Amino acid sequence: MLKIFFYIRAEKVKSNGEAPIYAKVTLGNQNITISTGKYISSERWLFTNKLRNLLKLEQEKVLKKSLDLLVLNLNKKFNEIYEIYPDIDLSILKEEISGKVKHRKSILILSIFEKHNIDFAKKVNNNERAAASLQKYNRSLDLMKNFIKKTYRKDDIEIDEIDGAFIYNLESYLKYESEFKGVVGIKNNSVVKYFTNFKTMCNFGIRLNLIDKNPFNKYDGKLKVRDATFLTTEELNLIESKTFSTERLEKVKNIFLFSCYTGYAPIDACNLTLSNLMQDSNGLYWIKTDRVKTGIRANVPVLPPAQKIIDKYRDSEVGLIPKLSNQKMNAYLKEIADLCGIDKNLTWYVSRHTFATTVTLGNGIKIENVSAMMGHTNIKQTQHYAKVLDASVMHDMSKLMEKYK
């Protein structure tokens, strides 16, 4: 977008006959002149066609490289500023290049967040990331907007203003003042996750060279780890053996059991098709896919109960299992829990926890293999499930108990 050309100021010729070289930079109706600090005689400038011809003198070759570097720096600096301020004033560019910055506007935090979400939306549209993750980032952006407007009476705030007090006030606002759908305040773990989103969005700004450091690294909130809700072997068998009078609940039961025996999260389970079903050299079937949330490969052998469900819907569904929304699944699972006499908050995600605990770790599968099948980014995520397996501990300690008896 920039147009740059060089010229000499003959009226400013020095005693040695050399004139200063200037650069004229044009953008639309704007233009500025910048001194290059370089000199050349009028004769050589004309003879070399403004250094465009093949140069033979070493001094002129060095001079040409210097001017080319200036063009490169002008375009680079322009692109950096244009990313943040599309209505750029060329005087700011001149100040940046000359090193005489006077009133450089600081980067605004919401502008970074908005750029991140626009970029993330492109990945969602290309099926590289989950739409649910974009929804969380948009929610994070809205929370930050509301906080800034309420606390600072501004539409945005410079990133340099984000200090310890800002972090403290933001956390307090999220926990006790923010309102969404009639609910006031956000619980600790959700607040910590929102701050993780803030960090991620600012790291995006660092990658684009918009900012040098992440102000949200100052936040030190911790997740309060709670035991994950999962079904015991008895409860799992209870649901599996139960026959429901309505096709609706039968379908929900099968979808839920499929996730119990494969460990796939709802969004991943719904996206599975026959193309994800592979047979190895031993004749065993595997489900192979990448997790939508993280992009991590999660390959799982097909256990007999899961195979039975796949076979049931093979000719009647596009996917391996019927598709149903999270909201409907969770509502119908509460009915199933009541009918089966299970006193737990049964949700679709309980199936994933059941796979990790009862189906795999509880049956002696190595934690590293469970982590791989669940598509976890690190084994610490899987260790959370291992902590709640009292039955597994008792199984390992039984021989020792027998000895002390």
N, C-alpha and C positions, 0 to 999 in steps of 0.2 A: 504493500500500500504506500510505502514511502518512496519518494523520488529524490535521488541524491546525485548531484553533479558538482564537479570541482572547477574552480576558476582562480585566476591570480589577480591581485590588486596591484596593478602597475604603478599607481600613484604612491604606493608605499614602498617602492623599491629601495633597497639598502645601498650603501656605498659600494659594495662589491658587485652590484648589478643584479642581485637576486630579489625577487618579489615574493611576498607571502602567499601561500595557497589557502583558500577558503573553501568550505563545503556549503552548498545551498541545499537545504532539506525542505521538501514540499509535501504537504498532506492536504488535499482538497484546496480550500482557500487560504490555508495557513502556510507560512514559510518562515524559516529561520536561517541565519548564517552562523557558521561555527568556524573559528580559526583552527587550522590543523597543526599550527606550530612548525610547519615545514616551509622551505623556500626553494625556488628554482628561478633560473633566468628566463626572461620572456622568450629569448631566442630558442632555448632548449624546450620550453613548454610548447611552442608552436611547432618546432621541428619534429618532436615526438608525438604530435597530435594529442596533446594533453596526457602524455605517458601511455597512450593506447597502442602505439606501434611497438614492434619488437625492439626491446631495449638492449643496448650493448654496454653502456657504462654501468659499472657496479653500483655507483652512488645512486643512479636513477632507478635501478632495480630495487634497491633497499627502500627508496622513496615510494615506489609503486606498491610494495608490500605493506608499507605503513598506511597508505591511503585505503587499500583493500581491507585492512584490519579495522580501520575506522568505520567503514561501511558495514562490516560484519557486526561490530559492537553497537552501532546505531540501530540496526534492525533487531538485534537481540534485546536491547534495552526497551525499544519501542514495543515489542511483543509482550514483554513482561508487564509493562505498564498498561497496555491495551487490554490484557486479560482481566484487569481489575476495573479500569476506567475507559470504556470504549470511546467516550467523548474527550479523549486526551488533548491537552493543550501542549503544543510543541515546545513551549518555553520550559515545561517540566523536563522534557527530554534533553533539552540543551543543558539544564542545570545538572542533570544526572551525568551526562557525558563529560562535562567540564569539571565535575567534582565540586560544584558550587551549589549544592542543594540547599534551598532556603526554606521552602514550606512544602515539603513532600508529605502528601496525605498518607496517613497510616492505613493499613489494610483493615477493612471492616469484617467483623467475625461472621455476620450473616451472609455476606457475599461469598465467603469461602464455603459455608454450609450449602448455599444454593447451588454453587458450581459442582460440589460433590454430588448432590442429589440428581442434578441433571445428567452427570456422567454415569451415575449408578442406574438411572432409569434406562439409559441406552443398553446397559448390560442386561437388565431385566427383559427388555424388548427383544434381545438377542438370545434369550434363554440361558444366559451365563450366570445370573443370580436370581434369587427368589423375590417375588413381588412382595411377600410378607416382610422381607428385610428392608425394602424401599419404604414400606409403610412405617416401619419403626424409625427410619432416618427422617422421614417427613414429620413424624410426630416429635422427634427431637428438635427439629428446626422450629416447629410451632411453639414448643415449650420455651426455647431460648428467646424467640420473638416476644412472647408474653411477659417473660421475666424482665427483659430489657425495657420494655414499654412501661411496666408497672414500677420497676425500681429506679430507673434512670430517666424516665419520661422522654425516651429517644426512640427512633425507629431502628437504630443500629448503634454499634459501639466499636471503637477502634480496638484491635486485638492487643495493643500495647497497654490498654487499661485493665486487662484481665489479670488481677493479682490475687493474693490470698484472700482478701476481703470479698472479692467478686465470687470466688469459688465457694466460700463459706455461705454467703448470702444466697447463691444459686441452689446449693444443696438444701438449705433451710426452706427456700421457696418451693422446691419440688416436693419435699416431705410434708409440708404443713399448709401450703397456700394454693398450690396449683389445683385447678378444677377441670374435670373431664366427665361429661355425661352425668352431672349431678354429684359426682364423687370428689370430695376434697382431700388432697394429699396423696402421695405415692409411697408405697412401701419400700423399705431399705434396698432390697435386692433389685427392684426395678430402677431405683434411683442410680445405683451403681452401674447398671447396664446402660442407662442413658448417658452417664459420664463416659462410659466406654465408647459410645457412639460419638460423643463430642471429640474424644481423642482421635478416633478414626477419621473423622471429617477434617480435623486440623492436620493430621498426617498427610492427607490428600493435598492440602495447601503447601506442605513442605515439599512434596514430590514435584509440585508445579513451580517451585521456587518463589512462591508468593510470600511465605514466611520462613523464618530461620529456626524457630523452636516452637514446641507445642506447649501452650500455657496450661493445658489441662493435665499435664504430667504432675502438677502440684497436688492434684486430688489423690487422697489415700484411702477412700472408702473401701470397705471389704464386704463381700457377699457373706450372708449368714447361711451357712450350709444346713439344710434340713434334709431329713431322711426322705428319699423318693418313695412315693406310693407305688407299690407293686403287688401283684397277686401271688399268693402261696400256691404250691402244687395242688393243694386241695381245692382252693378257690378257682384255679384255672380249669381243673377237671370238672368242677361243678358247672361252670359256664359251658364247657365243651359238650357235656352230656345232656344238657338241658335242651329240650325241643320246644320252641315257641310257636304259639298258635297263629301268629301273623307273619307273613313273608317279610314285612318291614324289619322286625326284630331278628329274624333268622339271617337276613342279609347283614345287618349291623354286627351280629355275633360273628359271622364268618370274616368280615373285614377286620374286626378286632382281633380274632384269633390268628389271622394271617400275620398281623403286625407283631403279635406275641411270639410267633415262631420264626420271624425273620428279622425283627428289630428295626424295621424301617419306620421313619417318622411319617406322619400323615401325608405331607406333600410329596415325599419320595414314593410312598406306597401307591398313591393315586396315579403317579406318572409311569408306573411300570407296565410294560407290554410284553408280548411274546418275544420281541426282539431282545429283551433283557435276559431271557432264559437260555442258558448255555449248557451243553452236555460235555463233560470232560472225558478223557481217554478211558476212565473206569466205568463210564456209563452213568455217572452221578450228575444230577442237575444242579446248576448254580444260578443265582440271580446276580447279574453284574450291572452296576450303575454307578453314577457319581451323585453324591448328596447335593441337593439343590442349594442348601444353606451354605455349605463350605466348599463345594467342588471337590471334596475328598472322595476317592474311590472306596466303595463299600460293597464288597463281594460276599455273598452269604450262601452256603450250601442249603438246598431245599430239603427241609425235614419232612417226613411223611405227613404230618397234619397240615403243613402248608401246601404240599403237593395235592392233597385231597381237595383243598379249597380252589387251587388253580384249575384242577380238572373239572370241578363243578361249574365254573364260569367260563371255561375255554371257548365255547361256541356261542355264548350269549352276551359277552362283554368285549369292548374294545381293548381294555386293559386286562391285567392279570386278575384284578378284583373289581367289583362295582365301584363307581365314584360317588362319594357323598361328602357334603360340606362338613367342616369341623363342628360347626354349631349344631347341626342335626345329629351327627354322631354322638357328641357329648350329651345331648338331651336324651337320646334313645338309650345310651349306655346307663344312664341313671335308672331308667325303667328296668333294664336287665339286672342291674345290681339289686334293685328292690325285689324282683321276682326270684332271684337266686339267693336272697337273704345275705348278701355281702354288704357289710357295713363299712364301705369305703367310698371315697369320692372318685367314682370310676370315670375316667376320661380316656380319649384315644391315646394320649401320651403315656398312660399307665401301661399300655401294651409294650412300648419300647423299654420301659423300666423293668417290666416282667421278663422280657427277653434277656436283659443284661443280668438280672439277679437269678430268678428261678430257673429259667431254661438253660442258661449257659454257665455262669459262675457257680450256681448251686449244684451243677452236675460235673464240676471239676474241669471245665474248659479254662485254659490258661488266660489270664487277664489280657495279655498282649494280643491274643487272637480275638477276644471279645472286642477289644478296642478297635482292631482293624475292621471287623465286621460291622461295627456301629458307625464307622467313618469318623471317629474322634480325631481331632487334630493333635492331641497328646494324651498320654495314658492317665494323667491326673484326672481327666474327666471321667474315666472308667473306674478309677479307684473309689470314687464317691459311692458307687453301687456296692463295691466289695465291703465297705464298712458296715453295711446293714444286714449282712448275711450271718446272723447268729447260728442258723442251722448248719451252715457250712463250717463254722468254727467248732461246733459241737461234734460234727462228723470227724474233723481232723484231730480233735482232742479225745475221742472215745477210747482209743487204744491206751492213751496215757492214763485216763481215768480208771480203766480196767486194771492197769498195773498197780495203781495206788490203793485199789480196793483190796 
